[in-house]
C-alpha cells in the first residue's frame, strides 16, 4: 500500500504523467463500449446496418460542431473546469445510455446521446490542450505530448480487450462500467490536474482577449492558418488507416482479417514503444521543429503511396511502419507548433481549431477514400490520397518563412 501511495504521489507531482493518466481513463471508458455498439444495435435490437451506420457520420458531425464552442468556454471559464465537466458529463451520459439499453429506448434517443457523449469528450480534449499550453514551455511540450499519446493509446488498446472479456454480460452493464470509469477519472483529474500552482486559469478573465472573435484571432496570424491547413490535409490522409486501407487490404489484396489485426497491433505497439524515446532523441539532436514537421509528413506520404504497389501482408506492414514513424514524429511537434501561436487567454479557442481540423479530416477523409476506391487503380488511389501529405508538408514548410506572428511573444517563439 505504501508503494502505491508513493507512486500516486510521484504521479501527482509530475503533471504531465497525471494528464496522460487522465487521458487513459477518458479513452478507456469510450473504447470499452464503442466497438460493440453496432453489434448491439444490429444483433440484439435487430436493426439493419443501413440504419445503424447513420451513427458514424452523426458522431463525425458532433466532433466538427463541438470544438469551437468548447474552445470559447475553456478561455471563458478555465481549462480545469472543462476537463472536469467533460469527464463528469460523459459519465452521466453513459449512465443514461445504460438506462436506454435497459428499457430499449428509441434508436434516435440513443443516437442523440451518443452525439452528446462525443461532444463532451471534445470538451475534455480542448481543456487538456489548453492545460498543457500552460503546463509546459514550448521546448518541453513535445515530450509532454508524447506522454499523453502513450496514455491515449493504452486506453484505446485495453478498452476493447475489457469489452471482449465482459462480452457475455448484458449490454447495459457495459455502459454502467464505462460511467463508473468516467467518475473515477473525474475524481483522479480533480486530485492530480487541478489549477497549476502560482497561476490563474485565465490571466484576465472576461477581458477583451476572451471576448475577441475567433475569426479575428485566426486570420490575423498567417502562420496559424498554414498550420491549420496542413493539419486538415494531413488528417484527410491519416483517416485512411482504419477505413480505406482496411477495405483495400482485405478486399483488394486479399489478406486475412487476422493478418490485418496484427498489422494494426503493430501500429499501436510502435507508438507505445517508440513515442517517448524517439521524441527525446530528436530533442537531444536539436532537430528543428520545422524539419520534424516536414520530414514526418513526407513519411506519411511515402508510406501511404507505397500501398499502391503492395502485393501482400508484408508490404502493407512495411507501409504501416513507415506511416507510424511519421505519426510518432509529427504529432507532438504539430501540437507544439500550434500551441506556440497561442497566448494564455486564447489557448482554448485556437487549440480547438486544431481539434476542428482533426474532426473534419477524420469525418471527410474516409468518404474521399471510399469514392476513389471503386473508381481508380491502386497506384492512382494512393497517389491521390498521399498528395494530401505533400500539400501538408508544403504548408508546414511555409510556416518557417513567416518570421513574425501577430501573437508570438518571447514566451511563444516561432517554430524553428
LOSE-941528 format. One record per residue (C-alpha): x, y, z; residue in one letter. Coordinates in steps of 0.001 Angstrom, whole numbers, plus 500000, padded with zeros to 6 digits. Layout:
<sites>
+--------+--------+--------+---------+
!     px !     py !     pz ! residuo !
+--------+--------+--------+---------+
!      X !      Y !      Z !       a !
...
+--------+--------+--------+---------+
</sites>
This chain:
<sites>
+--------+--------+--------+---------+
!     px !     py !     pz ! residuo !
+--------+--------+--------+---------+
! 500000 ! 500000 ! 500000 !       x !
! 502858 ! 502374 ! 500829 !       x !
! 504413 ! 501784 ! 497413 !       x !
! 501095 ! 502600 ! 495735 !       x !
! 500797 ! 505786 ! 497794 !       x !
! 504365 ! 506754 ! 496861 !       x !
! 503668 ! 506091 ! 493164 !       x !
! 500456 ! 508156 ! 493289 !       x !
! 502365 ! 510993 ! 494964 !       x !
! 505022 ! 510966 ! 492231 !       x !
! 502376 ! 510964 ! 489500 !       x !
! 500541 ! 513803 ! 491203 !       x !
! 503731 ! 515864 ! 491320 !       x !
! 504525 ! 515174 ! 487650 !       x !
! 501579 ! 516890 ! 485989 !       x !
! 502468 ! 515529 ! 482548 !       x !
! 502132 ! 511919 ! 483745 !       x !
! 498942 ! 512826 ! 485603 !       x !
! 497497 ! 514325 ! 482429 !       x !
! 498455 ! 511225 ! 480432 !       x !
! 496752 ! 509022 ! 483032 !       x !
! 493625 ! 511195 ! 482827 !       x !
! 493606 ! 510604 ! 479077 !       x !
! 493872 ! 506852 ! 479719 !       x !
! 490759 ! 506945 ! 481917 !       x !
! 488897 ! 509052 ! 479377 !       x !
! 489794 ! 506889 ! 476402 !       x !
! 489453 ! 503574 ! 478222 !       x !
! 485828 ! 504310 ! 479090 !       x !
! 484975 ! 505104 ! 475475 !       x !
! 486989 ! 502242 ! 473964 !       x !
! 485304 ! 499574 ! 476113 !       x !
! 481907 ! 500139 ! 474554 !       x !
! 482460 ! 501880 ! 471202 !       x !
! 483416 ! 498817 ! 469067 !       x !
! 480389 ! 496881 ! 470341 !       x !
! 477665 ! 499489 ! 469738 !       x !
! 476948 ! 498399 ! 466115 !       x !
! 476902 ! 494752 ! 467238 !       x !
! 474336 ! 495532 ! 469954 !       x !
! 472077 ! 497549 ! 467666 !       x !
! 472213 ! 495043 ! 464815 !       x !
! 472201 ! 491715 ! 466675 !       x !
! 470229 ! 492451 ! 469845 !       x !
! 467902 ! 495187 ! 468605 !       x !
! 467548 ! 493721 ! 465101 !       x !
! 468180 ! 497000 ! 463285 !       x !
! 469567 ! 496852 ! 459718 !       x !
! 473144 ! 498008 ! 459329 !       x !
! 471989 ! 500612 ! 456813 !       x !
! 470192 ! 502294 ! 459721 !       x !
! 472916 ! 501696 ! 462313 !       x !
! 475604 ! 503140 ! 460023 !       x !
! 473915 ! 506553 ! 460304 !       x !
! 475578 ! 506815 ! 463718 !       x !
! 479075 ! 507290 ! 462297 !       x !
! 478572 ! 510451 ! 460204 !       x !
! 476465 ! 511913 ! 463026 !       x !
! 479269 ! 511288 ! 465511 !       x !
! 481590 ! 512938 ! 463000 !       x !
! 479215 ! 515901 ! 462909 !       x !
! 479414 ! 516149 ! 466705 !       x !
! 483218 ! 516181 ! 466508 !       x !
! 483025 ! 519023 ! 463966 !       x !
! 480462 ! 521124 ! 465844 !       x !
! 481856 ! 520785 ! 469375 !       x !
! 485453 ! 522166 ! 469302 !       x !
! 484863 ! 525902 ! 468750 !       x !
! 482193 ! 526289 ! 471479 !       x !
! 484390 ! 524205 ! 473803 !       x !
! 487360 ! 526450 ! 472997 !       x !
! 485398 ! 529583 ! 473899 !       x !
! 484159 ! 528018 ! 477144 !       x !
! 487713 ! 526958 ! 478009 !       x !
! 489010 ! 530522 ! 477613 !       x !
! 485990 ! 531880 ! 479479 !       x !
! 485836 ! 529507 ! 482459 !       x !
! 489219 ! 527765 ! 482559 !       x !
! 490862 ! 524552 ! 481391 !       x !
! 490323 ! 522533 ! 484592 !       x !
! 486571 ! 523182 ! 484609 !       x !
! 486337 ! 521935 ! 481017 !       x !
! 488373 ! 518815 ! 481788 !       x !
! 486231 ! 518007 ! 484833 !       x !
! 482972 ! 518809 ! 483034 !       x !
! 483962 ! 516667 ! 480042 !       x !
! 484662 ! 513564 ! 482136 !       x !
! 481772 ! 514083 ! 484569 !       x !
! 479166 ! 514669 ! 481859 !       x !
! 480489 ! 511747 ! 479829 !       x !
! 479950 ! 509524 ! 482874 !       x !
! 476404 ! 510840 ! 483369 !       x !
! 475599 ! 510245 ! 479694 !       x !
! 476917 ! 506676 ! 479902 !       x !
! 474530 ! 506022 ! 482808 !       x !
! 471658 ! 507459 ! 480745 !       x !
! 472638 ! 505228 ! 477818 !       x !
! 472616 ! 502243 ! 480186 !       x !
! 469008 ! 503113 ! 481027 !       x !
! 468165 ! 503461 ! 477328 !       x !
! 469562 ! 499993 ! 476652 !       x !
! 467692 ! 498513 ! 479613 !       x !
! 464320 ! 499922 ! 478514 !       x !
! 465115 ! 499523 ! 474780 !       x !
! 464554 ! 503198 ! 474084 !       x !
! 464155 ! 504656 ! 470610 !       x !
! 467146 ! 504375 ! 468288 !       x !
! 467138 ! 508159 ! 467816 !       x !
! 467309 ! 508831 ! 471561 !       x !
! 470320 ! 506526 ! 471551 !       x !
! 471931 ! 508424 ! 468665 !       x !
! 471358 ! 511867 ! 470207 !       x !
! 473003 ! 510896 ! 473479 !       x !
! 475909 ! 509232 ! 471671 !       x !
! 476461 ! 512557 ! 469888 !       x !
! 476335 ! 514403 ! 473228 !       x !
! 478810 ! 511880 ! 474622 !       x !
! 481195 ! 512620 ! 471757 !       x !
! 480793 ! 516376 ! 472230 !       x !
! 481664 ! 516320 ! 475932 !       x !
! 484659 ! 514153 ! 475089 !       x !
! 485848 ! 517025 ! 472892 !       x !
! 485388 ! 519367 ! 475888 !       x !
! 487877 ! 517273 ! 477861 !       x !
! 490314 ! 517261 ! 474939 !       x !
! 490197 ! 521031 ! 474402 !       x !
! 490594 ! 521662 ! 478130 !       x !
! 493563 ! 519276 ! 478194 !       x !
! 495212 ! 521025 ! 475232 !       x !
! 494889 ! 524404 ! 476952 !       x !
! 496153 ! 522904 ! 480221 !       x !
! 499288 ! 521614 ! 478513 !       x !
! 499964 ! 525035 ! 476957 !       x !
! 500187 ! 526492 ! 480465 !       x !
! 501870 ! 523470 ! 481995 !       x !
! 504953 ! 523355 ! 479784 !       x !
! 507283 ! 525703 ! 477975 !       x !
! 507464 ! 525188 ! 474199 !       x !
! 510662 ! 523138 ! 474350 !       x !
! 509087 ! 520683 ! 476831 !       x !
! 505768 ! 520267 ! 475028 !       x !
! 506821 ! 517543 ! 472532 !       x !
! 507921 ! 515285 ! 475386 !       x !
! 504838 ! 516025 ! 477458 !       x !
! 502532 ! 515489 ! 474494 !       x !
! 504287 ! 512177 ! 473798 !       x !
! 503269 ! 511000 ! 477272 !       x !
! 499661 ! 511958 ! 476526 !       x !
! 499763 ! 509923 ! 473314 !       x !
! 501011 ! 506938 ! 475322 !       x !
! 498141 ! 507361 ! 477784 !       x !
! 495659 ! 507666 ! 474929 !       x !
! 496950 ! 504524 ! 473211 !       x !
! 496947 ! 502498 ! 476433 !       x !
! 493295 ! 503368 ! 476979 !       x !
! 492396 ! 502543 ! 473389 !       x !
! 494328 ! 499234 ! 473497 !       x !
! 492973 ! 497985 ! 476835 !       x !
! 489360 ! 499099 ! 476276 !       x !
! 488343 ! 496621 ! 473540 !       x !
! 490049 ! 493794 ! 475439 !       x !
! 487967 ! 494570 ! 478531 !       x !
! 484891 ! 494844 ! 476328 !       x !
! 485561 ! 491406 ! 474863 !       x !
! 486170 ! 489992 ! 478370 !       x !
! 482740 ! 491201 ! 479516 !       x !
! 481093 ! 490252 ! 476214 !       x !
! 478558 ! 487913 ! 477833 !       x !
! 477291 ! 490497 ! 480310 !       x !
! 474127 ! 492496 ! 479473 !       x !
! 474957 ! 495432 ! 477236 !       x !
! 473539 ! 497947 ! 479700 !       x !
! 476257 ! 496789 ! 482128 !       x !
! 478879 ! 497964 ! 479611 !       x !
! 477579 ! 501499 ! 479965 !       x !
! 477414 ! 501241 ! 483764 !       x !
! 481073 ! 500161 ! 483794 !       x !
! 482137 ! 502986 ! 481490 !       x !
! 480133 ! 505506 ! 483532 !       x !
! 481899 ! 504387 ! 486714 !       x !
! 485286 ! 504655 ! 484989 !       x !
! 484453 ! 508222 ! 483922 !       x !
! 483552 ! 509138 ! 487506 !       x !
! 486820 ! 507652 ! 488746 !       x !
! 488633 ! 509567 ! 486014 !       x !
! 486907 ! 512801 ! 487043 !       x !
! 487974 ! 512328 ! 490664 !       x !
! 491518 ! 511462 ! 489577 !       x !
! 491761 ! 514515 ! 487289 !       x !
! 490442 ! 516765 ! 490077 !       x !
! 493047 ! 515399 ! 492508 !       x !
! 496024 ! 515493 ! 490155 !       x !
! 495354 ! 518067 ! 487412 !       x !
! 493758 ! 520986 ! 489213 !       x !
! 494757 ! 524608 ! 488687 !       x !
! 498507 ! 524867 ! 488232 !       x !
! 500471 ! 526347 ! 491146 !       x !
! 501030 ! 530114 ! 491114 !       x !
! 498798 ! 530636 ! 488057 !       x !
! 495265 ! 531635 ! 487304 !       x !
! 493360 ! 529768 ! 484655 !       x !
! 492502 ! 532954 ! 482808 !       x !
! 495044 ! 535693 ! 483382 !       x !
! 492435 ! 538387 ! 482784 !       x !
! 489022 ! 536723 ! 482821 !       x !
! 486261 ! 538500 ! 480949 !       x !
! 488588 ! 540981 ! 479235 !       x !
! 488785 ! 541821 ! 475541 !       x !
! 491026 ! 538850 ! 474522 !       x !
! 488482 ! 536342 ! 475887 !       x !
! 485661 ! 538151 ! 474103 !       x !
! 487582 ! 538561 ! 470858 !       x !
! 486077 ! 536725 ! 467896 !       x !
! 487749 ! 533503 ! 466849 !       x !
! 487948 ! 534567 ! 463186 !       x !
! 489909 ! 537672 ! 464180 !       x !
! 492380 ! 535549 ! 466136 !       x !
! 492848 ! 533193 ! 463193 !       x !
! 493059 ! 535498 ! 460201 !       x !
! 495493 ! 537940 ! 461751 !       x !
! 498005 ! 535096 ! 462104 !       x !
! 499118 ! 533634 ! 458727 !       x !
! 501370 ! 531070 ! 460415 !       x !
! 498425 ! 529657 ! 462343 !       x !
! 496361 ! 529484 ! 459150 !       x !
! 499111 ! 527492 ! 457438 !       x !
! 499354 ! 525120 ! 460407 !       x !
! 495595 ! 524545 ! 460312 !       x !
! 495633 ! 523970 ! 456539 !       x !
! 498438 ! 521451 ! 456954 !       x !
! 496630 ! 519743 ! 459839 !       x !
! 493451 ! 519351 ! 457783 !       x !
! 495288 ! 517923 ! 454773 !       x !
! 497303 ! 515531 ! 456934 !       x !
! 494212 ! 514296 ! 458793 !       x !
! 492416 ! 513650 ! 455492 !       x !
! 495203 ! 511157 ! 454788 !       x !
! 495692 ! 509805 ! 458321 !       x !
! 491994 ! 508864 ! 458477 !       x !
! 492562 ! 506275 ! 455727 !       x !
! 494416 ! 503897 ! 458059 !       x !
! 491332 ! 502341 ! 459633 !       x !
! 488936 ! 502940 ! 456757 !       x !
! 490125 ! 502729 ! 453142 !       x !
! 493246 ! 500729 ! 453968 !       x !
! 491291 ! 498011 ! 455768 !       x !
! 488976 ! 497565 ! 452777 !       x !
! 491887 ! 497736 ! 450329 !       x !
! 493956 ! 495196 ! 452284 !       x !
! 491208 ! 492599 ! 452727 !       x !
! 489074 ! 493184 ! 449640 !       x !
! 491671 ! 494421 ! 447169 !       x !
! 494777 ! 492444 ! 448086 !       x !
! 493069 ! 489607 ! 449912 !       x !
! 494947 ! 489395 ! 453193 !       x !
! 493134 ! 487826 ! 456143 !       x !
! 491417 ! 489776 ! 458893 !       x !
! 493789 ! 488172 ! 461374 !       x !
! 496801 ! 489486 ! 459465 !       x !
! 495224 ! 492927 ! 459246 !       x !
! 494575 ! 492887 ! 463001 !       x !
! 498226 ! 492055 ! 463607 !       x !
! 499283 ! 494955 ! 461397 !       x !
! 497079 ! 497361 ! 463360 !       x !
! 498540 ! 495978 ! 466586 !       x !
! 501991 ! 496705 ! 465183 !       x !
! 500969 ! 500346 ! 464778 !       x !
! 499840 ! 500537 ! 468406 !       x !
! 502901 ! 498797 ! 469813 !       x !
! 505245 ! 501043 ! 467835 !       x !
! 503607 ! 504132 ! 469319 !       x !
! 503847 ! 502704 ! 472842 !       x !
! 507473 ! 501618 ! 472424 !       x !
! 508948 ! 504461 ! 470367 !       x !
! 506947 ! 507623 ! 471039 !       x !
! 508841 ! 508879 ! 474089 !       x !
! 512353 ! 507625 ! 473121 !       x !
! 512193 ! 508945 ! 469550 !       x !
! 510871 ! 512328 ! 470686 !       x !
! 513691 ! 512527 ! 473235 !       x !
! 516322 ! 511618 ! 470616 !       x !
! 515082 ! 514283 ! 468209 !       x !
! 515171 ! 516830 ! 471021 !       x !
! 518693 ! 515806 ! 472032 !       x !
! 519861 ! 516121 ! 468430 !       x !
! 518191 ! 519554 ! 468300 !       x !
! 516362 ! 518748 ! 465090 !       x !
! 514340 ! 521915 ! 464265 !       x !
! 510578 ! 521564 ! 464629 !       x !
! 510044 ! 522607 ! 461020 !       x !
! 512289 ! 519744 ! 459825 !       x !
! 510429 ! 517270 ! 462010 !       x !
! 507076 ! 518512 ! 460739 !       x !
! 508015 ! 518348 ! 457083 !       x !
! 510086 ! 515157 ! 457332 !       x !
! 507467 ! 513263 ! 459341 !       x !
! 504696 ! 514374 ! 456980 !       x !
! 506686 ! 513129 ! 453992 !       x !
! 506985 ! 509745 ! 455753 !       x !
! 503182 ! 509697 ! 455848 !       x !
! 503158 ! 510348 ! 452103 !       x !
! 505774 ! 507669 ! 451369 !       x !
! 504027 ! 505039 ! 453491 !       x !
! 500585 ! 505544 ! 452001 !       x !
! 501875 ! 505854 ! 448441 !       x !
! 503718 ! 502525 ! 448803 !       x !
! 500347 ! 500840 ! 449367 !       x !
! 499669 ! 501324 ! 445673 !       x !
! 502394 ! 498753 ! 444933 !       x !
! 501636 ! 496370 ! 447828 !       x !
! 501060 ! 492731 ! 446957 !       x !
! 500694 ! 491106 ! 450358 !       x !
! 500665 ! 491461 ! 454131 !       x !
! 504420 ! 492118 ! 454408 !       x !
! 504236 ! 495109 ! 452062 !       x !
! 501254 ! 496523 ! 453930 !       x !
! 503054 ! 496046 ! 457254 !       x !
! 506080 ! 497923 ! 455881 !       x !
! 503816 ! 500760 ! 454742 !       x !
! 502204 ! 500948 ! 458191 !       x !
! 505630 ! 501003 ! 459858 !       x !
! 506595 ! 503967 ! 457662 !       x !
! 503322 ! 505768 ! 458381 !       x !
! 503661 ! 505108 ! 462117 !       x !
! 507163 ! 506564 ! 462191 !       x !
! 505776 ! 509677 ! 460529 !       x !
! 502948 ! 509767 ! 463073 !       x !
! 505361 ! 509448 ! 466012 !       x !
! 507500 ! 512311 ! 464697 !       x !
! 504740 ! 514677 ! 463582 !       x !
! 502038 ! 514568 ! 466242 !       x !
! 503989 ! 516018 ! 469223 !       x !
! 505680 ! 518766 ! 467184 !       x !
! 502449 ! 519678 ! 465377 !       x !
! 500860 ! 520236 ! 468776 !       x !
! 503897 ! 522267 ! 469865 !       x !
! 503973 ! 524408 ! 466730 !       x !
! 500251 ! 525121 ! 467064 !       x !
! 500459 ! 525881 ! 470777 !       x !
! 503247 ! 528415 ! 470151 !       x !
! 500735 ! 530545 ! 468290 !       x !
! 498557 ! 530907 ! 471395 !       x !
! 498533 ! 533084 ! 474494 !       x !
! 497048 ! 532153 ! 477910 !       x !
! 493740 ! 533812 ! 477023 !       x !
! 493463 ! 532320 ! 473515 !       x !
! 494742 ! 528760 ! 474060 !       x !
! 491271 ! 527233 ! 474316 !       x !
! 489899 ! 528829 ! 471167 !       x !
! 492979 ! 528382 ! 468999 !       x !
! 493728 ! 524822 ! 470108 !       x !
! 490061 ! 523989 ! 469486 !       x !
! 490648 ! 524911 ! 465833 !       x !
! 493168 ! 522074 ! 465664 !       x !
! 490512 ! 519740 ! 467096 !       x !
! 488104 ! 521003 ! 464455 !       x !
! 490585 ! 520260 ! 461651 !       x !
! 491109 ! 516750 ! 463021 !       x !
! 487363 ! 516230 ! 463234 !       x !
! 486776 ! 517344 ! 459653 !       x !
! 489692 ! 515262 ! 458404 !       x !
! 488529 ! 512087 ! 460118 !       x !
! 484934 ! 512635 ! 459005 !       x !
! 485546 ! 513551 ! 455376 !       x !
! 488729 ! 511559 ! 454666 !       x !
! 487137 ! 508075 ! 454668 !       x !
! 484394 ! 509323 ! 452333 !       x !
! 487015 ! 510594 ! 449858 !       x !
! 488891 ! 507308 ! 450074 !       x !
! 485670 ! 505345 ! 449569 !       x !
! 484770 ! 507356 ! 446473 !       x !
! 488197 ! 506779 ! 444934 !       x !
! 488472 ! 503100 ! 445890 !       x !
! 486000 ! 501779 ! 443330 !       x !
! 486899 ! 504236 ! 440576 !       x !
! 490690 ! 504262 ! 440145 !       x !
! 493658 ! 501889 ! 440153 !       x !
! 495518 ! 501202 ! 443432 !       x !
! 498505 ! 503328 ! 442372 !       x !
! 496267 ! 506255 ! 441466 !       x !
! 494164 ! 505757 ! 444622 !       x !
! 497103 ! 506002 ! 446997 !       x !
! 498860 ! 508561 ! 444822 !       x !
! 495913 ! 510945 ! 445102 !       x !
! 495483 ! 510317 ! 448830 !       x !
! 499189 ! 510686 ! 449626 !       x !
! 499208 ! 514019 ! 447767 !       x !
! 497318 ! 515414 ! 450783 !       x !
! 500502 ! 514880 ! 452808 !       x !
! 502576 ! 516612 ! 450130 !       x !
! 500267 ! 519604 ! 450425 !       x !
! 500515 ! 519465 ! 454236 !       x !
! 504313 ! 519352 ! 454072 !       x !
! 504299 ! 522421 ! 451816 !       x !
! 502034 ! 524290 ! 454251 !       x !
! 504250 ! 523363 ! 457203 !       x !
! 507386 ! 524375 ! 455288 !       x !
! 505893 ! 527797 ! 454582 !       x !
! 505440 ! 528432 ! 458309 !       x !
! 509222 ! 528613 ! 458594 !       x !
! 509303 ! 531638 ! 456269 !       x !
! 506795 ! 533520 ! 458442 !       x !
! 509225 ! 535097 ! 460842 !       x !
! 506666 ! 537239 ! 462654 !       x !
! 503365 ! 536242 ! 464192 !       x !
! 500714 ! 538582 ! 465497 !       x !
! 500608 ! 536799 ! 468831 !       x !
! 504116 ! 535395 ! 469219 !       x !
! 505967 ! 536657 ! 472245 !       x !
! 509303 ! 535846 ! 473951 !       x !
! 507457 ! 533010 ! 475687 !       x !
! 505961 ! 531805 ! 472402 !       x !
! 508791 ! 531937 ! 469861 !       x !
! 508159 ! 530851 ! 466280 !       x !
! 508617 ! 527223 ! 465298 !       x !
! 512152 ! 526774 ! 464089 !       x !
+--------+--------+--------+---------+
</sites>
